[in-house]
């Protein structure tokens, strides 16, 4: 469908000539000989662009510009005039004009300006549509979870999304830390800028530094060309540092400097570069314990944990499993094939399993079952053996609980009992248990301990 342009001028000869020219270029054109007539047209129909003279009466072009921008702020308006002045130019741009041309203008000149404006409009519309889709994809309603613990997470994410504060996301592997980071980004004021992520534990520290900060040509062996770092790539947007607890002390110092000074220094460079990036970091470690072991900088921890989010294990939100299963079935059922569904006994097995790999393990399980099941209903025999035999093994003395499980169970019981004896006083509880208040809060959230005072 061709772009629709509204021409406004009290010179009828110019209107007729310009409309013929633009229609030959493939545009759909409507003409108005006064500001009031143009405003009536604009209220009735949708236009991609308005080209208006400035000096008209009784409504001049600047007044028309203001009125149509109230109706549709996104429409492109091009102003033309034979009486140029600094004041009219300033007024035109102040009220949202795209460009300002002087009469008599060359035909090629106005055709070029219109073409550029039309392209910009299409790019903006496409970008806006893309951002809308991304926001929907990573919207809170599309992160599956109806359990109370997940609803608490969604509420907290919604509250902090619009801020520029750094966010530290705690959670075991497979709980969806990056998904939450993306939701934070696409609901923030930075949504139109890049979201960039990196797994800090997946690369050697020297290579990780180059990836984050970039390097200049010849700064080390193999640096045959300069490279932008991810901080520069994410400028204006969000940088997600997954598994931040895996970084070395030297790199932690450089990350601290970025958070303090808002600047980076590429490897081999002599001058710093200013960057505007929001940091979201994630870890499956207890960073306060890592600080005690001198594995993590305390000052960096406080810079990162301005806002903390805790993602529960799947075992702590078993009521979400039917929803998650339904979601993954839709995702992996291929169009044109027999749709697979979950049998009742199969769902009972899924909700009774401990899921050490969390949501990621559940997704892999459903993908495998959909692919391999020969019937339209996924039966218990289509599940991995570890899930089928889980309840049986749990009932046997031969398979004791893991050491980690025993420690966590004991720790949870001690914290709960102490809180109850002290009527929910967290300060006294932390002192008696010889732990920091922040670490106590982390454990309470991790084990979902109910406190009362």
N, C-alpha and C positions, 0 to 999 in steps of 0.2 A: 504494500500500500504506500503511495507516494506521500512525502512530507507535505503537510498542509500549512500554507503561509497566509497570514492576514496582512495586506498592504493598506497603510493609512496615510493619506495625503490630500490636501485640499486643491492640489494641482491635478486636474483630471487627465491632462495629457500625459503627465509622468506616470500616473496610475495605469493607464492603458498600455503605455510602452513597456513598463516594467513587468506588468502581468503577462504580456505576450512573451517576453524574454524568458521569464521563469517557468512558464508552462512548456516552452520548448525544451527547457532543461529537465522536465519531468516532474515538476512540482504541481501541486493542486493549489490554486490561488483564489482568494476572495478579496474584494476591494471595498474600502470605506473612505468616504470623502470628508469625514469629520471624526473627532475623538469620540463623540457620543454614539455615532453610528457604529464605530469600531467596538465600543464597549458592549453594545447590544449583540453584535455578532459573537463576541468573545464569550458572553454569558450563555449563548445558545449552542455553540459548537466548540469542538476541541481543536486547537491549533498547536503545531509544533514550534512555530516561530511567528513573531510579529515584527514587521518593518514599518516604522512610523516616523513621519516628519515631526519636528519639535514645535515649530511656530505655526500654530493653528488656533482658531477661536470658535466657540467660546472655551472649549477644553483643549489645552495645549498638550504636546506629546509627553512632557514630564508628568503631568497630572494623569494622563492615560496610563503611563508606565506604572505609576504607583498603584492605580486601581486594579490593573490586570495582574500585578504581582501579588496582590492580596488574594485574588481569586485562584491563581495558579503560580506559586513561587518558582516552579521549575521551568516555566516556558522561557524560551530564548527571545530576547527583545533587542533588535538592532535599530539604533536611532540615526536619522539623517537630517541634515539641516544646511541651508545656504547662509546662515547667520551664525558663524562660529564664535564662541567666546569661552573663556576659561570657566565661568560660572555655570553655563549650560552643560559643558562637558563633565564638570565635577558633579553636578546634580544628577546627570544621566547615570554615571557609574555608581553614585551613592545609592540610588534606588534600584540598582540591579540590572542595568543595561549590559548586554554582552559586548557591544562595540558601538563606535560613534564615527559616522562617515560624513564628509563634506560634499555638498553639491557644488558644481556638477561632478559626479564621480564617474570613473571609467567603468565600462561594462564588465571587463575582466576582473576589476577590483571587487565589485559587489558580488559577482558570481563566486569568487574565491572565498570571500568572507562568509557567505551563506553556506557554501559547501563545508567549510571548516566547522561552522556552528552546528550544522546537521550531524556531522561525524561525532562531534563532542557530545551532542545530545544522545546519540545512539550508544556511545561508550558509557555515558553516565547511567543510562537506563539499564544497560546490560550489567554494569557493576552493581547497581542497586538491586537488581533481580538476583544476582549471584549472592550478594550479601544476605538477602532475605532467605534464600534457600539454605545457606550455611547456618544462619541463625535458627531456622526451623530444624535443621539436621542436628544441631548441637543445643537445641532448646532444652530447658529443664524437663518439659513434659515428654521429651523423647529419650531421656536417660531413665531407663526402666527401674521403677521402684515405688511400691506403695507402702512399704513398711515404715514404721515410725522413725527408725534411725535414718533411712534415706530421705524422708521428708524433711528431717532436721537439716540434712546436708543441703538439700535444694533451697531451703529457706536462707541458709547462711550464704550460699553462692549468690543468690539473687541480691542479697544485701550488699555484698562486697564487689559485685561485678563492675559497677559504675565508678569505683574508686581507682586510684593509681597505685594503691598499696601493694607491696610484695606479698605473695601468698605462698605458704608452705603447706603442701598436701601430704598427709601421712596415709599410708595404706600398704597392705601386702601386695605382692605381684599379682596382677590379674584383677584387681578391684576396680579399675577404671580411672586411674589418676589422670591420664592424658585426656580422657573424655571430659572430665570435670574442668581441666585447664582450658580446653577448647570452648566449653560453655561459658567460662569466665570471660574469655576473649571476645566471643561473638555477641555477647550481651553488654560489652563495654563500649566506651566512646572511641576505642581504638579498632573497632571491628572492620573498618575499611582498609586498615593497614595489615601487614603480614602477621600470621601466627607461625612461629618457627619453633621446632622442637629438636632436642638432641638427647641421647641417652649417654650420660656422663660415665657410665660404667662399661660402655661397649668399646671404648677407644683407649689406646695408650695415652698417658697424660700429656706427653709432648705433642702428639697429634691433636688431642682435644683442645689444647691451648691455641693451636693454629686454626682449628675449626671455629672456635669462639671469637678470637680476636683478629684473625686474618694474618697475612704476612706479606712482606714486600719481596720482590724478585732478588734472589741471591742471598737472602737472609740466613739460609742454611742449605746444606747439601740436598739437592733435589728440588729446591725452590726455583724452578726455571721461569716462573712468571708470578706476578703479584696475585693475591687472592683476597677477596672480601671475606671478613669474618661474619659469623651469624648475628652478632650484635648489630652490625651495619645493615645486614639483610633485613633484620626485624625492626629497623628504625621506624618509630611511630606506632609500632604494634606490640606484640607480646612474645617473649622468649621463654620457652618451657624447658627447664633444666631437670630432666628426669634422673633419678638416682643421684642426687646431689651429694649424698653421703659417701660416694665412691671417689670424690675428687681428692687430689693431693693437697697438703698444707700450702705449697707454693701457689697452686692454682686458686685455692681458696682466698689467699691474700689478694690476688689480682681481681677476683670477683668482688671482694669487699671494696676495692678501690672504685670499681665501676658503680657500685651502689652508692658510694659516698660522693664521688666526683662527677658522675654522669659522663664519663669519658673512658675511651679505651686506647691502648697503644698496640698496634699490630706488631707481630714479631719482626724485629729488625728495623722498625720505624723509630724516628727521633722525635716526632711531634705527636701529641695526643689528638684523638678525634672525638668530638662531642656526639653522644648518642642519646636518643629519647626512647627508652624501652621499658616496658613493664615486665618484671620478672615473676614467673610462677615456677616454683621448684617442687620437687616431689622426692620422697624417700620411703623405703620400707624399713629403715633403721630407726632406733631410738637415738636421736642426735644428742640428747643430754647425756646419755651413757657414753657416746662417742667422745664428747667433750671431756668427760672425766678420764678417758683413756688417752687424751691428747691426740685423737684422730680427727677432730673437727674443731675449727676456731669458734670460740664462744661469741666473739664480736660479729662474725658473719652469721651465726645462728640467730642472733637478735635482730639483725638487719633483714634476714629472710622471713622470720616468723612474726612479722607485723600482724598478719592474720593467719591463723592455722585452721586447716580443714582435716577432719579425720574420716576416712572411708572405711566402713565396716567390712569384715570378712563376709563372704557369702553365707557361711555357717551361722552368722549372726542375723541374717535376714532371709531365713528359709521361706517365709511367706511370699517372697518375691519370685521364687523359682518358677511357678506356673506362668507368670507373666513373661519372664525371660525365655522360657521354653517356647511359648507362643510366638515371641518376637523372632527367635532364631529359626523356628520352623518356616515362617514367612520368608526369612532371608535366604534360606538354603533350598527351599522347594523350587525347582526350576520350572519355568513356564513350559507348558506342553507336556509335562509328565504327570503321573498319578501323584496327587498331593498326599504327603505323609502326615499322619497324626499320631499323637501319643496315647498309648493304651493306659488304662487306669492303674494297673499294677506297675507299669513302667514309671509313671509319674510318682507313685509311692516310693519307688527305689530312689528316684532322683531327689526327692525332698528329704529322704532319710540319710543321704550320703553327706560326708563332712566337707567335701570340696576344698582340698588343700590348695588347688590351683585357682580357686575363686571363679569369677564369672568367665574368665578366659577358658578355664578347663570345661565349664558347662557348655560354652559355645562350641568348642572342639568336639565335645561328645555328641551334641546334636547334629553337627555337620557330618560327622562320621556315620551316625545312625541313619540320617536321611539318605546318604549316599549308598550305604550297604544293605539297608533293609529291603527284603524281597517283597514284603506285603505292604499294603497301604497303611497299616497300623504298626507303629514301632513297638515291638514287644521286648520284654526283659532280655531275651537272648541276643537282641541287637545292640545291647549296651556292653561296654568293656567289662571284663571279668572282675576288676577291682570294685566296680560299683555294684554288680550283681551279688558279690560275696561279702559286701561291707558289713551288713547287719549280722551275718553268721559269724564273721571273724570278730566282731565287737563282743559277741557273747562268749567267746572262748578265752580261757585263761592263758592260752598259748600265745596270744598276741597282746602283750602289755601295751599300755599307752606310751607314746613317745616321751622322751625326756623333756622335750620342750613343752609338750602338753601338760605334763605333771607340774613343771615349774610354774607355768602360767596359771594353772588351776590353784596351786598353793598360794601364789602371789595375789590372785584375785580374792581368795578367801581371807587372807591376812588383812588386805586393804579394807574389805567390806566389814570385817569384824571390828577393826580399829575405828572406822568411821561411825559404826553403830554405837560403840562404847563412848565415843566423844560427841555423840549427838550431831554428827555431820560436820564437825569443825575441821576444815581441811588444813588450816595452819598448824594446829596441834598434831593432826594425823601425820603430816609431812615431817614434823620435827621428831616425833616418836619413831617413825620408820626410817629416819635419816635419809630423806630424799628431798629434792627441791619441790616447791609448790607447783611449778610448771610441770615437772615430771609426774607428780601425783595426778594433776589434771589430765595429762596424757593417758595414764594408766586407767583412770576412771572412764574416760571416753572409749579407750580400747576395749575394756572388758564390759562396757555398758553397765557399770555399777550404779545402782539407784542410791542416791544420797538423800538424807532428810535432816532438817535442823529445826 
